[in-house]
Amino acid sequence: MDANVLIIIEPGKRGGRPCVRGQRIAVADVLGRLAAGMGEAEIVDDFPELTVEDIRACLAFAAG
């Protein structure tokens, strides 16, 4: 998995914050839910347009 392919920064979207696959879901939104103790399945339930791979790309992006 290459987080640089799944995580995109567009100046006009979400204030230029990194988002998942060009959607309006920011990496910070996903990381905040993980930090709050939510599991991958719960996050996908909240954001059905996300995949587990997207969530892991957010983690890789944050670590990188």
N, CA, C and O atoms as a GROMACS GRO file, in nm:
protein
  256
    1MET      N    1   0.084  -0.118   0.000
    1MET     CA    2   0.000   0.000   0.000
    1MET      C    3   0.088   0.124   0.000
    1MET      O    4   0.184   0.132   0.077
    2ASP      N    5   0.056   0.218  -0.085
    2ASP     CA    6   0.130   0.344  -0.092
    2ASP      C    7   0.037   0.456  -0.047
    2ASP      O    8  -0.054   0.495  -0.119
    3ALA      N    9   0.062   0.507   0.073
    3ALA     CA   10  -0.024   0.613   0.128
    3ALA      C   11  -0.025   0.735   0.039
    3ALA      O   12  -0.123   0.810   0.037
    4ASN      N   13   0.083   0.757  -0.036
    4ASN     CA   14   0.090   0.874  -0.124
    4ASN      C   15  -0.010   0.867  -0.239
    4ASN      O   16  -0.041   0.969  -0.300
    5VAL      N   17  -0.058   0.749  -0.269
    5VAL     CA   18  -0.159   0.732  -0.374
    5VAL      C   19  -0.299   0.754  -0.317
    5VAL      O   20  -0.385   0.811  -0.384
    6LEU      N   21  -0.322   0.709  -0.194
    6LEU     CA   22  -0.455   0.716  -0.134
    6LEU      C   23  -0.481   0.847  -0.061
    6LEU      O   24  -0.597   0.887  -0.047
    7ILE      N   25  -0.378   0.914  -0.014
    7ILE     CA   26  -0.394   1.038   0.061
    7ILE      C   27  -0.356   1.154  -0.031
    7ILE      O   28  -0.245   1.160  -0.084
    8ILE      N   29  -0.449   1.245  -0.048
    8ILE     CA   30  -0.432   1.354  -0.145
    8ILE      C   31  -0.454   1.488  -0.076
    8ILE      O   32  -0.544   1.503   0.007
    9ILE      N   33  -0.371   1.585  -0.112
    9ILE     CA   34  -0.388   1.721  -0.060
    9ILE      C   35  -0.429   1.810  -0.176
    9ILE      O   36  -0.355   1.826  -0.273
   10GLU      N   37  -0.548   1.870  -0.164
   10GLU     CA   38  -0.599   1.962  -0.264
   10GLU      C   39  -0.620   2.097  -0.196
   10GLU      O   40  -0.694   2.104  -0.098
   11PRO      N   41  -0.558   2.203  -0.246
   11PRO     CA   42  -0.566   2.333  -0.178
   11PRO      C   43  -0.708   2.382  -0.149
   11PRO      O   44  -0.730   2.445  -0.046
   12GLY      N   45  -0.804   2.355  -0.235
   12GLY     CA   46  -0.939   2.405  -0.216
   12GLY      C   47  -1.031   2.315  -0.137
   12GLY      O   48  -1.147   2.350  -0.113
   13LYS      N   49  -0.982   2.201  -0.096
   13LYS     CA   50  -1.067   2.104  -0.027
   13LYS      C   51  -1.023   2.091   0.118
   13LYS      O   52  -0.906   2.067   0.147
   14ARG      N   53  -1.119   2.107   0.210
   14ARG     CA   54  -1.095   2.094   0.355
   14ARG      C   55  -0.976   2.178   0.401
   14ARG      O   56  -0.900   2.138   0.488
   15GLY      N   57  -0.961   2.295   0.341
   15GLY     CA   58  -0.855   2.386   0.381
   15GLY      C   59  -0.716   2.336   0.350
   15GLY      O   60  -0.619   2.376   0.415
   16GLY      N   61  -0.703   2.248   0.253
   16GLY     CA   62  -0.574   2.195   0.215
   16GLY      C   63  -0.526   2.081   0.304
   16GLY      O   64  -0.411   2.038   0.294
   17ARG      N   65  -0.615   2.032   0.390
   17ARG     CA   66  -0.578   1.920   0.478
   17ARG      C   67  -0.573   1.791   0.396
   17ARG      O   68  -0.649   1.776   0.300
   18PRO      N   69  -0.485   1.698   0.433
   18PRO     CA   70  -0.479   1.569   0.362
   18PRO      C   71  -0.610   1.493   0.376
   18PRO      O   72  -0.664   1.480   0.485
   19CYS      N   73  -0.660   1.444   0.263
   19CYS     CA   74  -0.786   1.370   0.260
   19CYS      C   75  -0.767   1.234   0.194
   19CYS      O   76  -0.670   1.212   0.123
   20VAL      N   77  -0.860   1.146   0.219
   20VAL     CA   78  -0.855   1.010   0.165
   20VAL      C   79  -0.911   1.009   0.024
   20VAL      O   80  -1.026   1.047   0.002
   21ARG      N   81  -0.830   0.965  -0.069
   21ARG     CA   82  -0.868   0.947  -0.210
   21ARG      C   83  -0.946   1.064  -0.268
   21ARG      O   84  -1.037   1.045  -0.348
   22GLY      N   85  -0.910   1.184  -0.229
   22GLY     CA   86  -0.974   1.303  -0.285
   22GLY      C   87  -1.114   1.329  -0.232
   22GLY      O   88  -1.180   1.421  -0.278
   23GLN      N   89  -1.160   1.248  -0.137
   23GLN     CA   90  -1.291   1.270  -0.078
   23GLN      C   91  -1.281   1.383   0.024
   23GLN      O   92  -1.174   1.442   0.041
   24ARG      N   93  -1.388   1.413   0.091
   24ARG     CA   94  -1.387   1.518   0.192
   24ARG      C   95  -1.362   1.462   0.333
   24ARG      O   96  -1.390   1.529   0.432
   25ILE      N   97  -1.311   1.342   0.339
   25ILE     CA   98  -1.278   1.280   0.468
   25ILE      C   99  -1.130   1.304   0.493
   25ILE      O  100  -1.044   1.250   0.423
   26ALA      N  101  -1.101   1.385   0.594
   26ALA     CA  102  -0.962   1.419   0.625
   26ALA      C  103  -0.895   1.307   0.703
   26ALA      O  104  -0.958   1.233   0.777
   27VAL      N  105  -0.764   1.298   0.683
   27VAL     CA  106  -0.684   1.202   0.758
   27VAL      C  107  -0.705   1.225   0.908
   27VAL      O  108  -0.714   1.130   0.985
   28ALA      N  109  -0.711   1.350   0.948
   28ALA     CA  110  -0.730   1.383   1.090
   28ALA      C  111  -0.862   1.330   1.143
   28ALA      O  112  -0.870   1.293   1.260
   29ASP      N  113  -0.966   1.324   1.060
   29ASP     CA  114  -1.095   1.267   1.103
   29ASP      C  115  -1.079   1.119   1.137
   29ASP      O  116  -1.130   1.072   1.238
   30VAL      N  117  -1.008   1.048   1.052
   30VAL     CA  118  -0.987   0.905   1.074
   30VAL      C  119  -0.897   0.882   1.196
   30VAL      O  120  -0.927   0.798   1.280
   31LEU      N  121  -0.788   0.958   1.204
   31LEU     CA  122  -0.696   0.941   1.316
   31LEU      C  123  -0.763   0.976   1.449
   31LEU      O  124  -0.737   0.911   1.550
   32GLY      N  125  -0.849   1.075   1.448
   32GLY     CA  126  -0.921   1.111   1.570
   32GLY      C  127  -1.010   1.000   1.619
   32GLY      O  128  -1.020   0.976   1.740
   33ARG      N  129  -1.074   0.931   1.527
   33ARG     CA  130  -1.159   0.819   1.566
   33ARG      C  131  -1.076   0.702   1.618
   33ARG      O  132  -1.114   0.636   1.715
   34LEU      N  133  -0.962   0.676   1.553
   34LEU     CA  134  -0.874   0.571   1.603
   34LEU      C  135  -0.823   0.605   1.743
   34LEU      O  136  -0.817   0.518   1.830
   35ALA      N  137  -0.786   0.730   1.764
   35ALA     CA  138  -0.736   0.774   1.894
   35ALA      C  139  -0.843   0.763   2.002
   35ALA      O  140  -0.812   0.743   2.120
   36ALA      N  141  -0.969   0.776   1.962
   36ALA     CA  142  -1.080   0.764   2.056
   36ALA      C  143  -1.114   0.619   2.088
   36ALA      O  144  -1.201   0.592   2.170
   37GLY      N  145  -1.043   0.526   2.023
   37GLY     CA  146  -1.064   0.385   2.053
   37GLY      C  147  -1.154   0.311   1.956
   37GLY      O  148  -1.185   0.194   1.977
   38MET      N  149  -1.195   0.377   1.849
   38MET     CA  150  -1.279   0.308   1.751
   38MET      C  151  -1.195   0.210   1.671
   38MET      O  152  -1.077   0.235   1.644
   39GLY      N  153  -1.256   0.100   1.633
   39GLY     CA  154  -1.190   0.002   1.548
   39GLY      C  155  -1.215   0.032   1.402
   39GLY      O  156  -1.297   0.117   1.367
   40GLU      N  157  -1.143  -0.038   1.317
   40GLU     CA  158  -1.157  -0.016   1.173
   40GLU      C  159  -1.300  -0.039   1.126
   40GLU      O  160  -1.351   0.039   1.046
   41ALA      N  161  -1.365  -0.144   1.175
   41ALA     CA  162  -1.502  -0.174   1.132
   41ALA      C  163  -1.598  -0.062   1.173
   41ALA      O  164  -1.689  -0.028   1.097
   42GLU      N  165  -1.578  -0.006   1.291
   42GLU     CA  166  -1.665   0.104   1.335
   42GLU      C  167  -1.646   0.228   1.248
   42GLU      O  168  -1.742   0.298   1.218
   43ILE      N  169  -1.523   0.255   1.209
   43ILE     CA  170  -1.495   0.371   1.124
   43ILE      C  171  -1.558   0.351   0.987
   43ILE      O  172  -1.616   0.444   0.931
   44VAL      N  173  -1.547   0.230   0.934
   44VAL     CA  174  -1.610   0.202   0.804
   44VAL      C  175  -1.762   0.214   0.815
   44VAL      O  176  -1.828   0.255   0.719
   45ASP      N  177  -1.819   0.178   0.930
   45ASP     CA  178  -1.963   0.197   0.950
   45ASP      C  179  -1.999   0.345   0.948
   45ASP      O  180  -2.102   0.384   0.891
   46ASP      N  181  -1.914   0.429   1.009
   46ASP     CA  182  -1.938   0.575   1.009
   46ASP      C  183  -1.917   0.636   0.871
   46ASP      O  184  -1.988   0.728   0.832
   47PHE      N  185  -1.818   0.584   0.799
   47PHE     CA  186  -1.782   0.635   0.666
   47PHE      C  187  -1.782   0.519   0.567
   47PHE      O  188  -1.675   0.467   0.536
   48PRO      N  189  -1.897   0.477   0.517
   48PRO     CA  190  -1.903   0.360   0.429
   48PRO      C  191  -1.819   0.372   0.302
   48PRO      O  192  -1.787   0.272   0.238
   49GLU      N  193  -1.784   0.495   0.264
   49GLU     CA  194  -1.702   0.513   0.143
   49GLU      C  195  -1.556   0.481   0.168
   49GLU      O  196  -1.478   0.475   0.073
   50LEU      N  197  -1.516   0.459   0.293
   50LEU     CA  198  -1.380   0.422   0.327
   50LEU      C  199  -1.363   0.271   0.326
   50LEU      O  200  -1.459   0.195   0.344
   51THR      N  201  -1.240   0.229   0.304
   51THR     CA  202  -1.204   0.088   0.315
   51THR      C  203  -1.103   0.074   0.428
   51THR      O  204  -1.047   0.173   0.475
   52VAL      N  205  -1.080  -0.047   0.471
   52VAL     CA  206  -0.978  -0.073   0.572
   52VAL      C  207  -0.841  -0.027   0.519
   52VAL      O  208  -0.760   0.025   0.596
   53GLU      N  209  -0.817  -0.046   0.392
   53GLU     CA  210  -0.692   0.000   0.331
   53GLU      C  211  -0.678   0.152   0.342
   53GLU      O  212  -0.568   0.202   0.365
   54ASP      N  213  -0.787   0.225   0.327
   54ASP     CA  214  -0.784   0.371   0.343
   54ASP      C  215  -0.742   0.408   0.486
   54ASP      O  216  -0.661   0.499   0.506
   55ILE      N  217  -0.798   0.338   0.583
   55ILE     CA  218  -0.766   0.366   0.724
   55ILE      C  219  -0.619   0.340   0.751
   55ILE      O  220  -0.552   0.418   0.819
   56ARG      N  221  -0.569   0.232   0.698
   56ARG     CA  222  -0.427   0.199   0.717
   56ARG      C  223  -0.338   0.298   0.644
   56ARG      O  224  -0.226   0.326   0.688
   57ALA      N  225  -0.384   0.351   0.532
   57ALA     CA  226  -0.308   0.455   0.461
   57ALA      C  227  -0.300   0.582   0.544
   57ALA      O  228  -0.198   0.651   0.542
   58CYS      N  229  -0.406   0.613   0.617
   58CYS     CA  230  -0.404   0.730   0.707
   58CYS      C  231  -0.297   0.712   0.814
   58CYS      O  232  -0.223   0.805   0.846
   59LEU      N  233  -0.290   0.592   0.869
   59LEU     CA  234  -0.188   0.564   0.970
   59LEU      C  235  -0.047   0.573   0.911
   59LEU      O  236   0.043   0.630   0.972
   60ALA      N  237  -0.029   0.518   0.793
   60ALA     CA  238   0.101   0.524   0.727
   60ALA      C  239   0.139   0.667   0.694
   60ALA      O  240   0.256   0.705   0.706
   61PHE      N  241   0.042   0.746   0.651
   61PHE     CA  242   0.068   0.886   0.618
   61PHE      C  243   0.111   0.962   0.743
   61PHE      O  244   0.205   1.041   0.739
   62ALA      N  245   0.042   0.936   0.853
   62ALA     CA  246   0.076   1.004   0.979
   62ALA      C  247   0.214   0.962   1.030
   62ALA      O  248   0.286   1.043   1.088
   63ALA      N  249   0.250   0.837   1.008
   63ALA     CA  250   0.379   0.787   1.056
   63ALA      C  251   0.495   0.832   0.968
   63ALA      O  252   0.610   0.835   1.011
   64GLY      N  253   0.461   0.866   0.843
   64GLY     CA  254   0.566   0.893   0.747
   64GLY      C  255   0.615   1.030   0.743
   64GLY      O  256   0.705   1.061   0.665
   0.00000   0.00000   0.00000
